[in-house]
Amino acid sequence: MAAQRFVHDTLQPHILPLMQRLPRAISQPENAWPHTARVSQYCLRSLTTLSWPARSPDLSSIELIWDHLG
């Protein structure tokens, strides 16, 4: 249900039209369940996507702060 809502309310009316107007746009969906569901992946098949690494310290802003302080 959440994935279908994501596709119907967000992907189809907003994200896909925007991404199709931008010739070099790259999508980077996070690993949330609605983003990785088959119905979402089917809608995103025409876009260039980058994978989102799970629990990467490089993407955690608090880790960057701790490195700066320490």
Secondary structure, DSSP 8 states (H G I E B T S, - for coil): -HHHHHIIIIIIIIIHHHHHHSTT--B---S-HHHHSHHHHHHHTTS-B----TT-GGG-HHHHHHHHH-
